[in-house]
Amino acid sequence: MTPPPTALTEPPTVATPRPAPARPVRSSAPAASPPVGPSTRPDNPVAPPPAAAKPATGGALVLVGILLVALNLRAAITSLGALLDEVRTGLGLSGAMAGVVTTLPTVAFALVGASTPWLVRRFSAARLLLVSMTVLALGQLLRITTDAPGVFLATSALALAGIAVANILLPMLVKQYFPHRAGLVTGAYSMTLTMGASVAAASAVPVAHAFGSWRAGLGVWALLAALALLPWVPLALRARAAARRAGPAPAPTPRTRIRPGRTRLGWAMALYFGAQSLSGYAIMGWLAQLFRDAGYQPQAAGLLLAGVTALGVPIALLMPTVATRLTTLRPVVLTLSAAMTLAYLGLAVAPYDAAVLWVVLLALGQGAFPLVLATIGLRARTAEGTVALSAFAQSVGYVIAALGPLLVGVLYEATGGWPVPIGFLLVALAVQTGAGLAIARPRHIEDE
């Protein structure tokens, strides 16, 4: 395991042997100065890992922190989706306002995610995650205390801002702490993210019924965010102590800032991330309605939708590991796209008769999400490159993703059926496939 940078936690103390007296020797090379910790100055980009060995407990604590953060990355969203009717009734939300609520996550992820590289250059990752989980917990608590729709939107946006920062940071931390286990760790946190989303969606309504209010069904997830704070408190304290001991640092060597928006790889990654997210949000928002229209009862339609998420859990665990072991991602990209194509065509032609088969194929095709998370780390050499590529791909990608549920809904209302919306999703899938083939070839963002 490659040791993490001191920008996150304190490195172990390494004794420097005292030089023995020696006769003067002429040398054309300047004497080497003792190593110092990486700079913590605001203008220092993400620092490289130190050469010293890191205690295993540090990496274990970071892994626990990553998994707890991942549990929170969708719970605030899927719990609201499950209780949207109750929230609309309780707050008197109009249809347009409810549409804003469902689109808010992608907008927040795009806008706040774009600013995360700037934050990483100024603060340690541990401090940023500590603040982001605090903001998430506060946002979820504050939004259940109001009866004003505008305040509810604002506090929901506050909670989503915390998620947006964490979205960008996790791939960077995997790259720093677990470079030789990146696929396994990415798979673990992708699976944890999916499990958190599924549990929140499934239990929000029962919790609300148990306590007699939708507010309980939303507010309970603030406790999960508070739990995710625990590992990052000592890690942030270590980072602060290390920065104080390091003292004033020399001016860093000027480095060219990585700008994925000026590279083909950056745009291909953003298109792939955006197209697969568009598909995912459209499926989550409209698949149950499609099955209802096909003749299924609401409860059965909901179970079929839950099946997509449940079957995606093992896929999320395995996909990043598979990706890291292949020399090219082309076979994986084509396999996932083929599964989605068959599922879409099946839903258009025979949504009732072979619903379970289409659910299985959709779950396989949605493996594009853990795949792209792993690919972000594979297409960057450094932590700085990882966070820059992650921020660009996710901020642009979520803007694209926001169009999915909206356009599918507009086409469904305009045509009164599903062939045209499914045709739109097939066009988006074609874009996803082309972008996927572009990112399949091994290369790095730092070289473009």
MARKOLSE-80537 format. One line per 8 residues: number of its first residue (from 0); their letters; for each residue x negated, y, z of C-alpha. Coordinates in steps of 0.05 Angstrom, whole numbers. Each point is the difference from the previous one (the first is absolute). Layout:
MARKOLSE-80537
NUM	a	X:Y:Z; ... $
***
This chain:
MARKOLSE-80537
0	mtppptal	0:0:0; -28:67:-19; -1:47:60; 48:59:-2; -20:73:-4; -8:41:63; 53:47:-27; 48:-50:31 $
8	tepptvat	-34:-31:60; -64:7:39; -59:-41:-27; -41:-43:48; -62:30:29; -63:-25:-35; -65:8:37; -54:34:-41 $
16	prpaparp	-69:-27:17; -50:51:24; -57:6:-50; -68:-20:25; -57:49:-5; -35:-7:-66; -55:35:-37; 23:51:-50 $
24	vrssapaa	13:-27:-69; 8:43:-61; 63:-14:-39; 35:33:-57; 68:-19:26; 33:39:57; 10:-35:66; 67:-33:8 $
32	sppvgpst	45:33:51; 39:-42:50; 69:-19:-25; 58:41:23; 75:-13:-1; 40:23:-59; 21:72:-2; 66:19:29 $
40	rpdnpvap	0:69:-30; 65:19:-35; -34:2:-69; -28:-70:7; 38:-52:-41; 15:-69:26; -66:-22:31; -35:-65:-20 $
48	ppaaakpa	-4:-57:50; -60:1:47; -53:-53:-5; 9:-23:71; 42:-60:17; 70:12:26; 29:-40:58; 54:-48:-22 $
56	tggalvlv	50:31:48; -2:65:-39; 21:-33:-65; 53:-41:37; 30:62:30; 2:35:-67; 34:-62:-31; 53:0:54 $
64	gillvaln	10:75:-11; 7:-10:-76; 52:-54:9; 41:40:50; -1:60:-45; 22:-43:-59; 60:-24:40; 23:73:2 $
72	lraaitsl	-10:19:-73; 71:-18:-23; 41:-12:63; 23:73:5; 24:-4:-73; 34:-68:-3; 36:10:67; 30:64:-28 $
80	galldevr	20:-35:-64; 37:-53:40; 37:53:40; 10:51:-55; 77:-5:0; 3:10:75; -49:58:-3; 40:33:-57 $
88	tglglsga	64:-6:42; -33:23:65; -34:61:-30; 51:15:-54; -51:-6:-56; 24:15:-70; -16:-48:-57; -54:48:-25 $
96	magvvttl	-31:4:70; 0:-75:6; -36:-3:-67; -53:47:28; -8:-45:61; -14:-61:-44; -49:38:-44; -36:34:58 $
104	ptvafalv	-51:-57:13; -30:1:-69; -3:77:-1; -34:2:69; -49:-55:-19; -19:38:-63; -8:69:31; -33:-18:66 $
112	gastpwlv	-41:-58:-29; -33:48:-48; -29:41:58; -29:-60:38; -70:2:-33; -7:71:25; 18:-23:70; -49:-58:-3 $
120	rrfsaarl	-57:47:-16; 14:38:65; 24:-50:51; -16:-72:18; 47:-54:-25; 16:-21:71; 23:70:19; 42:6:-63 $
128	llvsmtvl	35:-66:13; 11:19:73; 33:64:-23; 39:-33:-56; 31:-53:46; 16:55:51; 35:40:-54; 38:-61:-23 $
136	algqllri	24:-16:70; 21:72:14; 35:7:-67; 41:-63:12; 19:22:69; 18:71:-20; 44:-19:-58; 48:-40:45 $
144	ttdapgvf	11:59:46; 32:46:-51; 68:8:-32; -25:48:-53; -14:-30:-69; -56:49:-14; -36:-16:64; 9:-74:-13 $
152	latsalal	-34:8:-67; -56:42:29; -15:-49:56; 4:-59:-48; -51:36:-44; -44:9:61; 1:-75:14; -14:-15:-73 $
160	agiavani	-60:46:0; -32:-44:53; 13:-61:-44; -29:35:-61; -67:12:32; -5:-71:26; 17:-27:-70; -63:32:-27 $
168	llpmlvkq	-46:-17:58; 10:-75:6; -34:-19:-66; -59:44:20; -6:-34:68; 2:-69:-32; -57:22:-46; -42:26:58 $
176	yfphragl	11:-54:51; 14:-64:-40; -34:6:-68; -13:-75:-3; 70:-18:24; 37:55:-37; 49:-46:-34; 18:-37:63 $
184	vtgaysmt	9:63:42; 39:36:-55; 45:-61:-6; 10:-1:75; 21:72:5; 43:-5:-63; 35:-59:30; 8:37:66 $
192	ltmgasva	28:61:-37; 51:-45:-35; 19:-34:65; 10:67:34; 45:24:-56; 41:-64:1; 9:-3:75; 20:73:4 $
200	aasavpva	51:-8:-57; 29:-64:31; 4:24:73; 18:74:-6; 75:-14:-6; 2:-52:56; -38:47:46; 47:57:-18 $
208	hafgswra	61:-44:15; -30:-24:65; -9:72:25; 62:28:-33; -36:52:-43; -41:5:-64; -48:44:39; -26:-61:39 $
216	glgvwall	-10:-39:-64; -46:55:-26; -33:23:65; -23:-68:23; -55:0:-53; -34:59:34; -22:-51:53; -36:-40:-54 $
224	aalallpw	-36:63:-22; -20:14:72; -28:-70:5; -43:12:-61; -32:59:37; -34:-45:51; -61:-26:-40; -14:68:-30 $
232	vplalrar	-6:37:66; -66:-33:21; -25:1:-73; 13:75:-5; -34:12:67; -61:-39:-23; -3:40:-64; 4:65:40 $
240	aaarragp	-55:-22:48; -44:-21:-57; 9:67:-35; -19:38:64; -63:-42:10; -20:10:-72; -2:75:10; -7:49:-58 $
248	apaptprt	-15:-36:-64; -43:22:-58; 35:25:-61; 22:-60:-43; -29:-13:-68; 47:30:-52; 42:-54:-32; 48:1:-58 $
256	rirpgrtr	70:-8:25; 38:-58:-30; 59:23:-41; 42:-60:-23; 47:47:-37; -55:12:-51; -12:-74:-14; 36:-53:-41 $
264	lgwamaly	-5:-49:58; 33:49:48; 60:12:-46; 6:-74:-17; 1:-16:75; 52:54:12; 45:-25:-57; -5:-72:25 $
272	fgaqslsg	15:20:72; 57:45:-22; 33:-49:-48; -1:-58:49; 26:46:56; 55:25:-47; 21:-72:-11; -4:-17:74 $
280	yaimgwla	42:60:23; 51:-13:-55; 7:-73:21; 7:18:74; 52:53:-16; 42:-35:-52; -10:-76:-1; 54:-13:52 $
288	qlfrdagy	50:42:-40; -18:-39:-63; 15:-66:35; 65:28:28; 21:20:-70; -17:-71:-23; 50:-29:49; -38:-11:65 $
296	qpqaagll	28:21:67; -36:58:34; -32:-45:52; -26:-49:-52; -26:58:-43; -37:27:60; -31:-68:14; -24:-5:-72 $
304	lagvtalg	-33:68:6; -32:-21:66; -26:-62:-36; -43:44:-46; -34:31:61; -6:-66:38; -31:-37:-58; -47:58:-10 $
312	vpiallmp	-33:-10:68; -46:-59:-19; -12:31:-68; -24:64:35; -48:-41:41; -30:-40:-57; -1:50:-58; -58:44:24 $
320	tvatrltt	-43:-61:14; 14:-27:-69; -17:68:-31; -67:6:35; -22:-69:-25; 14:13:-74; -49:33:-48; 59:31:-37 $
328	lrpvvltl	71:15:23; 29:-10:-69; 32:-69:13; 32:25:65; 28:63:-33; 30:-40:-57; 29:-53:46; 34:52:45 $
336	saamtlay	28:37:-61; 26:-65:-30; 36:-17:64; 33:69:2; 20:-4:-73; 34:-67:10; 35:26:62; 26:62:-33 $
344	lglavapy	25:-38:-61; 33:-51:45; 35:54:41; 26:31:-64; 26:-66:-30; 18:-46:58; -4:37:67; 47:-47:36 $
352	daavlwvv	-17:-69:-25; -75:1:15; -5:54:52; -49:-38:44; -48:-10:-58; 2:74:-17; -14:16:74; -61:-46:0 $
360	llalgqga	-27:32:-64; 12:70:26; -38:-17:64; -58:-26:-41; 0:61:-46; 0:46:60; -68:-28:18; -24:58:-42 $
368	fplvlati	3:43:63; -52:-39:41; -39:-9:-64; -8:75:-12; -17:12:74; -58:-50:-7; -20:28:-68; -9:70:30 $
376	glrartae	-57:-27:43; -28:-42:-57; -6:60:-46; -41:43:47; -70:-10:28; 4:47:58; 49:20:54; 4:69:-30 $
384	gtvalsaf	18:-29:-68; 51:-46:32; 37:56:36; -2:45:-62; 27:-55:-45; 52:-21:52; 25:71:9; 5:14:-74 $
392	aqsvgyvi	33:-66:-19; 50:4:56; 17:74:-5; 12:-3:-75; 30:-70:4; 52:19:51; 23:58:-44; 12:-51:-55 $
400	aalgpllv	33:-47:49; 50:53:22; 31:-3:-70; 17:-74:6; 62:-3:45; 24:67:-27; -2:-18:-74; 27:-70:12 $
408	gvlyeatg	59:31:37; 12:52:-54; -2:-53:-55; 45:-47:40; 52:55:11; -3:23:-72; 8:-69:-31; 39:-37:53 $
416	gwpvpigf	-45:-61:-5; -70:-28:7; -29:-13:-70; -23:72:-10; -31:8:70; -35:-66:-8; -25:23:-68; -30:61:33 $
424	llvalavq	-35:-45:51; -28:-42:-57; -29:63:-32; -32:18:68; -27:-71:4; -33:8:-68; -36:63:25; -20:-38:63 $
432	tgaglaia	-29:-57:-41; -41:46:-44; -27:37:60; -14:-66:35; -42:-25:-58; -39:66:2; -19:-10:74; -13:-75:-8 $
440	rprhiede	-71:9:-26; -52:6:57; -27:71:6; -5:55:52; 30:70:6; -68:28:19; -27:-18:-69; 53:38:-40 $
***
